[in-house]
Every structure is written in C-alpha cells, then in structure tokens.
C-alpha cells in the first residue's frame, strides 16, 4: 500500500494493532504485524505509530469514528439529550467489545505516571466529542463541568465493562443508565438553582458599591 499519509496509515492500522495488542501488548510487534497485513512498510508504520501511546491514541480515534458511524447526527437529533449521551457511550463500548483485553492493557499503560497527562487528553477528547455531537454548545464553565462529569462516568463504566460477563454487557448498560440519570438530575438541579438566583442581590456587588460608590 503506497501514497498514504501518516494520518491515513494510523487510521488503517489502528484496529488491527489493537487486535494484536490483546495478545502481544502495545508493542512494535503488534504494529509490525498490522503493517504486514496491510502491505505497509514497517519503517513507515513506525513513523506513524512510534510508541504505545501513539498506537493507543490512534485506536481511540478509530473508536470515536466507529461511534460516529454507528450514530449519525440525524439519528442523534431524534433523541433526548440523555439518550444521545447514553447511546454514544454504548456505541463506543460496542466498538471496543472485540478487543477488551487490548483496552485493559492500554489503560495500564496510560496509568503510568509519565503517561497520565496523555491518557487524560485522550479521554477528554472522547467525552468532548460525545457532548459536541449531542448538540452541546456551552462555552462557559458548563462546558467543562459537563465533560468532567461524563469523563468520570465513562471511566467508571469502563471499569465495570472490563469484567462484565453478562449477555451483551447488560450489566454495564444498566450501570451506565444509572450514572447518566445522575448526570441529568444534576444538570436539572443546577439549572433550577441558577434560575432562582440569577436575579438575587449580589453581596459582592453590594460591597463593591460601598467601597467604590457610583458618582
């Protein structure tokens, strides 16, 4: 295979590298076998995916693409917000399902002290995409709180998912549904609180006027 960009090579190899990583770890051997299967020069593949974090990042991007393909925007538009979030996470888990052991090994690598920041960036990228595709346009602190909460929910759900032996991961889906319900209750309570307080006198503004009276 020739004339591919490095990004195209990453996309082409990502899923096969993950399948190999389940047995060989996120190693050059896993990458080389994937390159051979796609008739890509091993040295070129090494430029595209130089280390384990790069391989994992490419796979996570592949999972994001699989989620988007499984849930087109017009499909999401017909759902309520909580359903958009829940089904998006479920679509990611469905895409990961065949390679759960690869995910387990990936998380162990990302948990290493020198990889924690990279792992956080990859996780944030995914939850940001989920909220963005769900229609969220917040740019204030809500942008960060929504993603931070979903990041925690997704991480907890993955922990359950890795050891779930129930049929079609029904236990994981039930766990996720409960956590998503918690997010929706929090957002509803927060919205109600902000509406109740938006016209209340501000103590800080009052003190400021005492100190710096309008003339």
GIRAMO-V611134 format. One record per residue. N is the residue number from 1. RES is the residue in one letter. PHI is phi in whole degrees, -180 to 180 (none if undefined). PSI is psi in whole degrees, -180 to 180 (NA if undefined). Layout:
# GIRAMO-V611134
n=N res=RES phi=PHI psi=PSI
n=N res=RES phi=PHI psi=PSI
This chain:
# GIRAMO-V611134
n=1 res=X phi=none psi=126
n=2 res=X phi=-128 psi=172
n=3 res=X phi=63 psi=24
n=4 res=X phi=-94 psi=144
n=5 res=X phi=-76 psi=167
n=6 res=X phi=-63 psi=-38
n=7 res=X phi=-63 psi=-40
n=8 res=X phi=-67 psi=-35
n=9 res=X phi=-66 psi=-43
n=10 res=X phi=-57 psi=-47
n=11 res=X phi=-65 psi=-38
n=12 res=X phi=-69 psi=-35
n=13 res=X phi=-92 psi=-21
n=14 res=X phi=-52 psi=-52
n=15 res=X phi=-69 psi=-39
n=16 res=X phi=-68 psi=-37
n=17 res=X phi=-61 psi=-43
n=18 res=X phi=-62 psi=-43
n=19 res=X phi=-61 psi=-40
n=20 res=X phi=-71 psi=-34
n=21 res=X phi=-65 psi=-25
n=22 res=X phi=-60 psi=-27
n=23 res=X phi=-109 psi=-38
n=24 res=X phi=-107 psi=2
n=25 res=X phi=75 psi=175
n=26 res=X phi=-84 psi=74
n=27 res=X phi=-122 psi=166
n=28 res=X phi=-55 psi=-32
n=29 res=X phi=-62 psi=-42
n=30 res=X phi=-63 psi=-41
n=31 res=X phi=-68 psi=-43
n=32 res=X phi=-64 psi=-41
n=33 res=X phi=-64 psi=-39
n=34 res=X phi=-66 psi=-41
n=35 res=X phi=-62 psi=-43
n=36 res=X phi=-61 psi=-41
n=37 res=X phi=-65 psi=-28
n=38 res=X phi=-103 psi=9
n=39 res=X phi=57 psi=42
n=40 res=X phi=-110 psi=134
n=41 res=X phi=-56 psi=134
n=42 res=X phi=-62 psi=-37
n=43 res=X phi=-68 psi=-36
n=44 res=X phi=-68 psi=-41
n=45 res=X phi=-61 psi=-36
n=46 res=X phi=-67 psi=-31
n=47 res=X phi=-68 psi=-39
n=48 res=X phi=-73 psi=-37
n=49 res=X phi=-132 psi=78
n=50 res=X phi=-74 psi=-23
n=51 res=X phi=-151 psi=180
n=52 res=X phi=-63 psi=-42
n=53 res=X phi=-64 psi=-40
n=54 res=X phi=-64 psi=-41
n=55 res=X phi=-63 psi=-45
n=56 res=X phi=-64 psi=-43
n=57 res=X phi=-61 psi=-40
n=58 res=X phi=-65 psi=-39
n=59 res=X phi=-67 psi=-43
n=60 res=X phi=-61 psi=-38
n=61 res=X phi=-65 psi=-38
n=62 res=X phi=-62 psi=-40
n=63 res=X phi=-64 psi=-41
n=64 res=X phi=-59 psi=-44
n=65 res=X phi=-65 psi=-39
n=66 res=X phi=-65 psi=-39
n=67 res=X phi=-61 psi=-47
n=68 res=X phi=-64 psi=-37
n=69 res=X phi=-69 psi=-38
n=70 res=X phi=-72 psi=-28
n=71 res=X phi=-129 psi=82
n=72 res=X phi=-59 psi=158
n=73 res=X phi=-61 psi=-34
n=74 res=X phi=-69 psi=-29
n=75 res=X phi=-70 psi=-45
n=76 res=X phi=-62 psi=-37
n=77 res=X phi=-61 psi=-25
n=78 res=X phi=-84 psi=-3
n=79 res=X phi=-106 psi=159
n=80 res=X phi=-73 psi=161
n=81 res=X phi=-55 psi=-47
n=82 res=X phi=-63 psi=-36
n=83 res=X phi=-70 psi=-35
n=84 res=X phi=-62 psi=-44
n=85 res=X phi=-68 psi=-48
n=86 res=X phi=-63 psi=-46
n=87 res=X phi=-69 psi=-30
n=88 res=X phi=-67 psi=-45
n=89 res=X phi=-64 psi=-42
n=90 res=X phi=-62 psi=-38
n=91 res=X phi=-65 psi=-37
n=92 res=X phi=-64 psi=-45
n=93 res=X phi=-64 psi=-37
n=94 res=X phi=-62 psi=-40
n=95 res=X phi=-69 psi=-32
n=96 res=X phi=-79 psi=-28
n=97 res=X phi=-40 psi=-49
n=98 res=X phi=-66 psi=-16
n=99 res=X phi=-127 psi=44
n=100 res=X phi=-60 psi=-38
n=101 res=X phi=-66 psi=-35
n=102 res=X phi=-63 psi=-39
n=103 res=X phi=-65 psi=-43
n=104 res=X phi=-57 psi=-46
n=105 res=X phi=-68 psi=-36
n=106 res=X phi=-64 psi=-44
n=107 res=X phi=-65 psi=-35
n=108 res=X phi=-64 psi=-39
n=109 res=X phi=-69 psi=-44
n=110 res=X phi=-70 psi=-20
n=111 res=X phi=-80 psi=-11
n=112 res=X phi=-65 psi=141
n=113 res=X phi=-50 psi=-41
n=114 res=X phi=-78 psi=-6
n=115 res=X phi=-114 psi=-1
n=116 res=X phi=-59 psi=-44
n=117 res=X phi=-63 psi=-42
n=118 res=X phi=-63 psi=-41
n=119 res=X phi=-62 psi=-41
n=120 res=X phi=-65 psi=-40
n=121 res=X phi=-63 psi=-42
n=122 res=X phi=-66 psi=-43
n=123 res=X phi=-65 psi=-42
n=124 res=X phi=-65 psi=-39
n=125 res=X phi=-58 psi=-41
n=126 res=X phi=-71 psi=-46
n=127 res=X phi=-70 psi=-32
n=128 res=X phi=-64 psi=-42
n=129 res=X phi=-63 psi=-42
n=130 res=X phi=-60 psi=-48
n=131 res=X phi=-66 psi=-40
n=132 res=X phi=-62 psi=-45
n=133 res=X phi=-71 psi=-21
n=134 res=X phi=-79 psi=-7
n=135 res=X phi=102 psi=8
n=136 res=X phi=-73 psi=129
n=137 res=X phi=-122 psi=14
n=138 res=X phi=-62 psi=140
n=139 res=X phi=-122 psi=-5
n=140 res=X phi=-91 psi=-157
n=141 res=X phi=-63 psi=-23
n=142 res=X phi=-61 psi=-33
n=143 res=X phi=-56 psi=-43
n=144 res=X phi=-82 psi=-38
n=145 res=X phi=-66 psi=-41
n=146 res=X phi=-61 psi=-45
n=147 res=X phi=-71 psi=-37
n=148 res=X phi=-63 psi=-43
n=149 res=X phi=-67 psi=-45
n=150 res=X phi=-66 psi=-35
n=151 res=X phi=-56 psi=-47
n=152 res=X phi=-65 psi=-42
n=153 res=X phi=-64 psi=-44
n=154 res=X phi=-65 psi=-43
n=155 res=X phi=-61 psi=-44
n=156 res=X phi=-65 psi=-39
n=157 res=X phi=-66 psi=-39
n=158 res=X phi=-63 psi=-37
n=159 res=X phi=-60 psi=-43
n=160 res=X phi=-67 psi=-44
n=161 res=X phi=-58 psi=-40
n=162 res=X phi=-63 psi=-28
n=163 res=X phi=-114 psi=13
n=164 res=X phi=-82 psi=118
n=165 res=X phi=-108 psi=12
n=166 res=X phi=-74 psi=160
n=167 res=X phi=-64 psi=126
n=168 res=X phi=54 psi=29
n=169 res=X phi=55 psi=42
n=170 res=X phi=-65 psi=-32
n=171 res=X phi=-65 psi=-41
n=172 res=X phi=-65 psi=-43
n=173 res=X phi=-63 psi=-39
n=174 res=X phi=-67 psi=-42
n=175 res=X phi=-60 psi=-47
n=176 res=X phi=-61 psi=-44
n=177 res=X phi=-59 psi=-41
n=178 res=X phi=-65 psi=-40
n=179 res=X phi=-71 psi=-38
n=180 res=X phi=-65 psi=-39
n=181 res=X phi=-59 psi=-39
n=182 res=X phi=-63 psi=-41
n=183 res=X phi=-61 psi=-46
n=184 res=X phi=-65 psi=-38
n=185 res=X phi=-65 psi=-41
n=186 res=X phi=-63 psi=-46
n=187 res=X phi=-63 psi=-39
n=188 res=X phi=-66 psi=-44
n=189 res=X phi=-65 psi=-41
n=190 res=X phi=-64 psi=-43
n=191 res=X phi=-62 psi=-42
n=192 res=X phi=-64 psi=-40
n=193 res=X phi=-64 psi=-45
n=194 res=X phi=-64 psi=-38
n=195 res=X phi=-66 psi=-37
n=196 res=X phi=-71 psi=-28
n=197 res=X phi=-104 psi=-5
n=198 res=X phi=-66 psi=-26
n=199 res=X phi=-106 psi=7
n=200 res=X phi=-75 psi=149
n=201 res=X phi=-59 psi=142
n=202 res=X phi=-99 psi=121
n=203 res=X phi=-62 psi=-40
n=204 res=X phi=-65 psi=-39
n=205 res=X phi=-67 psi=-38
n=206 res=X phi=-63 psi=-46
n=207 res=X phi=-65 psi=-38
n=208 res=X phi=-62 psi=-37
n=209 res=X phi=-71 psi=-34
n=210 res=X phi=-64 psi=-40
n=211 res=X phi=-79 psi=-37
n=212 res=X phi=-126 psi=75
n=213 res=X phi=-61 psi=145
n=214 res=X phi=-75 psi=130
n=215 res=X phi=-117 psi=NA
